[in-house]
């Protein structure tokens, strides 16, 4: 598997420092069940957090192609850190695209410098994966501010982030208006030191164990008017247009598949199995699948398809299912070596499965894609 993926690959020494630290710490972090302080220190100081922040706000001004490649590189070493990084990039991009000029000037330089780590809080216990039945509410106050009440689950970066993007119901819902999210929902930027925001440890996950995925409670969380990101009640529109950016969780899946492939190559080389034709052909099949997944992730980042948002959904679906398939095949080819609990392939298997469950989950992705497919079938002139 080639190490480079293109001329725009972000392989400057700062990323090398992060990857080197992760190689030393990934196994320990997985055993501990949370990110290690030394990893977070390097993540904040190496310069990578400013990757997609525009240069005028102190960032590197890179696009979704570079974002996906960096996330893949990091996931190849540690998927948990790649998820933390992806969420930081995603919130940075939403502030860039939807924030007021004051929000951009205030927040983006801190995100770019590593002073602030950003995270999203959307999911809730008891709510569907489609985010249409959330219980977190946002009540507008006479002074123009807001009070948020509720709780978020499966928040990546809970307890380590400095700024959270919270999804809340700020107005009346209209049933059946959306496949993902609901009418009357808004996004709010909540600083971690707000006394009304209380992060807590989450469930003991079997995958992405070092991603600090946990709960965030909002207890009469008071916010100023400036905390609202984008138009009030238009969260679903923001979510929809974000897909068009080309940033995709499929990049994490490609990195996981590449890591499993690396383990397999090491295994067959050490055991002298490369002279067996059947082994060589199975390796080629895996390499082909990974190359196809990488290609659609790359296309998603370029945004040159007729419908970029659909390509992003396809990339998440294809790359995540490919990753699970590749890791499972590697597991089989490792034989008894992979049956040892501490073998890295077991962590990769759990991490690969976790991506499919991350929002939008693969089932929600299928619903979003099917809605578009059925529309094309029933629209005059397209059948």
N, C-alpha and C positions, 0 to 999 in steps of 0.2 A: 504494500500500500504506500503510494508516494506521500512524502511528508508535506509537500507544498500543494496548494490548491489554486494558485493563481498569482498574478503579479501584484494584486492589491492586498495580499496577505499581510496581516498586522503581526510581524514577527520581530519587532524591535526589542532591545534588551529588557524594557520594563515587563513585557509579557513573559519573557524568558525567566525573569526573577519569580514571577507568580507561579509559573508552571513548575519550576524547580522546587519551590516551597510546597506545592501541592503534592508532588511526587513523594516527598518525605512525610507528609502529614495525612494523606488521604485515608490510609487504612486506620490510623489512630482515630481520626475524626469520625469515621464510620462506626468504630467500636464505641467511642464516647457518646455518639448520637447528637453531635452538634459541631459547629465550626470552631476551629482552634484559634486562639488569639493571634498566633503568629501569621496565620493565613489572612485573617481580617486586617491585620496591620499592613501586610504587603498589598492586599487588594486596595486599600485606601491610599497607599502612597506610591504605587507603581505607575500611575497615570492612565490606566486603562478605563477608569470610570468615566472619563470625559470623552470617550470615543465618539459618541453621536451628538454631543452637545456642540452647537455651532461655535465657530472660532471666536465670534464677537462676544461670546459669553464665557470664554476661557477654555473651550473644549477643542477637540481635534477635528470636528466637523465631518466625520466619516458617514457613509451611507449604510443602507441595510445589507449590502453585500459584505462590507467589512464587519458589520455587527455579527452576521451569521457565521462568518469565518472565525472570528474571535471566540464566539460561544462554542463552536465545534472544537476548536483547539483546546479550550479549557475543559470541555466535557470529556475529551479523550483521556484526560488525566483524572478529573473529578467532576462528576455530573452535578453534585450538590452545589458546588461553587459556581458552576455554569448557570444554574437556575437562579441563584442569588444575583449573578451578573446580568442575566437576561431581564429580570424584573427591574433592576436599576435602569438598564437601557430603555425598557418599555416606558417607565414613568418619566424618564428624561425626555423621551420623544413626545409624550403626550403634553408635557409642559411646553415644549418647543412649538408644537402644532396648535395648542388650544389655550395656552396661558396668555394673560394680559402682558403688556410690556413690563409692567411693574413686577409681576410674578417671575418673568424670565430673568430680569436684572437681579432679583433678590435670590432666587432659588438655583438657577442653573450654574452660576459660578461655584457654588458650594457643592453641587453634585459633581461638577467636572474635577474639582480639586481633590475630592475624596473626603472632604470635611463631612459631607452628608452622604449616607447610603440610603437609597430609595427603595420602597417596597409597595406592593399592592395588597389591599384588603377587600376582596369581593365576596368570597364564598361564605356560606353560613350553614351551620348545622340545621338540618331539617328543610333547607331550601333545595330546590332542584339544581342540577348542574347547569341548567340554562339561565340561572340567575333571575328568574321571573317571579319568584315568591320570597324575596328577601324581607326580613323583619326590621332591619336597621332603618330608623327614621331620622329625617332632618327637618326640624321645625324652624321656620324663619322667625326672627325676633323683631320687635318694633324698631330697633336701631339698625336693622339690615343684616345683623349677624345670624348665626345659626346655633342650634343645639342638637347634637347627634346622640342618639341612644340606640344601643344594640350590641351585637357581638359578631366577630368575624372568625371563621375557622380556616385552617389550612392556609394561613398567611405565611408565605415564604419570607424569611428575614425577620420574623416576629422577635422583638427584643433586642435586635442588633441594628435595625434600621433607624434613621434619624427623621425620616419623613415618610408618611403613609398616604397612598391614594385610596380613599375610602369610597365605596359605592353605597349610596343610601337612597331610600324612597323619600323624595321631597314633595311629591304631589300625587294626585290620583292616578291609579293604574287603569289601563283600558285593556281588558282581556283580549288576547288574540292579536295584539298589535305587533308582536315581535317574536322571532324564534330564539333570540338570545338577549336577555335583559327585558325590561318592561318600560312602558310609558311612565313618565313622572319620576324617573330615577336621575340622580345627579352625582357628580364626582366632587369630592372635597379633599383638600390637601391638609393633613393634620400632622403637626410636628410631634415628635416622640415625647417631648417634655411637657406636653399639654397634660394637666392633672386629670383630665377626663378620659385619657387614653391609657389603658392598662394592658400591656402585653403579658402573656402567660405561656407556659410550656404547653405544647400540643400533645397529641397521641404519640405513642412509641412506634414510629413508622418502621417498615422493613425496607423501604427504598428512600433515596434522597435523605439519608439520616443526618447529614451534616448541613442541611439547608436551613436550619433554624425555623422549620415550619411549625407554627403554633397558633395560638388564639390571640385575638386582640379584642378587648372589651371597651365599649364606649359608654361612659357613665355620665350623663348630663355634660357631654363634651362641648364646651363653648368655643365657638369660632367666630372670627370676624367675617365681614362680607367678602374680604379678599381671599378667603379659603376656598370659595367655589371655583372649580376649574371648568371652563367652558360654559355654554349656555345652561341655565337652570332647566332641569327636566329633559335634557338631551343626551343622557349618557349612552343610550343605544346608538345614536348617530356617531358619537365619538368612538365607540367600540367598533362599529362597522368600518369607519374610515381608517382606523388604526391598522386593520388587516391589510389595507392597500399599501402600507409602508413596506411590506415584504419581510419584516422581522418575523421569524418563525421558530417555534419550539422544535420543529424538525431538525434544527441545527444541533440541539442537544442530543437528539436521537442518533444523528450521524456520528457524533463524537463517541457515543457509547458503543455503536457498532464497530467503529475503528479500533477502539480499545480492546474489544473482544477478539477482533481479527489479529491484533498485535499479540495477544496471549496465545492464540492458536499457532501463529508462525513460530513463536518461541518454543512452544511445546513440540511441534513436529520436527523442528531443527535439532533440538536437544536429544530427541529420541531416534534420530536418523530415519524418519519416515518420509522424507522428501523424495526418495527414489520410488515410492509407490504411486503408480498412475492414478489409482482411485483417490488417494489423498490429494494429489495435485489438482485433480479435476474438481473436487469438492471445494478446495481453496479458491479456485478460479470462480466457481459459482458464487461464493460468498463475496469475493472482490467485485464481481459484476453487480450484485445487488447493492452493495455499498456505493459503488460509483453512480448507479441510477438514483439512489436517494440523495447523494450529494448534488447531483445535477439539478434535481427539482428544487432543492433548497437554494441553490445558486440562482436558478431562474426566478424564484420567489423574491430574492433580494434585488434582482435587476428591475423587477416591476415592468417588464416589457411585454407581458401577456395582454390579451384583449380585456381580460378581467383580472387585474392583479390580486384582488381580494380572494377570488376563487383559487388562484394558484397558491396563495398562502395556506388556505385550508387543505388543498390537495397535498402540499408539502408536509404539513403536520401529520396528516393521515398516513401517507405513504412512508415517510421516514420513520415514524414511530412503529408502525407494523413491521417494517423491514428490520428495524433494530431488534425487536423481540424475536423475529425469525432467525436473524443472524446469531444472536447470543444463544438461542436454544440449540442451533446446529453446532456452534462452537462447544457448547456444554457436552453435547453427545460425542464429539470428536475427542474431547479431553479424556473421556472415559472416567476411570476411578480417580484420576488426579483432580477432576472438578467436583468430586463428591466430598472433598474435604471442606468443612464449614468455612475455613478462613481463606479459601481460594478466591482471588479477585473476581472470577467469573460469576460467583453468586451475588456479589454486590452489583455487578453489571446487569444481571437478570432482573433484580428488584428495581434498579434505577430505570431500566428500559420500560418496564411495566408502568412505572410511576408517570412517565411522560404521557402515556395514553389517558391517564386520569386527570391530567392538568387542563385547566380551562383555556379555550373551550375543549372539553373532553372529546375523545374521538367520536362518541355517539352524537354529541351536539354538532360536531363538525359534519358528520354524515347528514344530519337533519338540515343544516345550512346549505350543504351542497345539493341535497335532493330537492330542496325547495327551488333552487335555481334550475336544476335539470328539468323538473316538472313544468316550470314556467316556460322553458324553451320548447317543450313538447306541445304545450297548449296555446302558444302564441301564434296567430295567423302568419303564415309566410315562413315559419321556422320548422314546420313539420314536413 
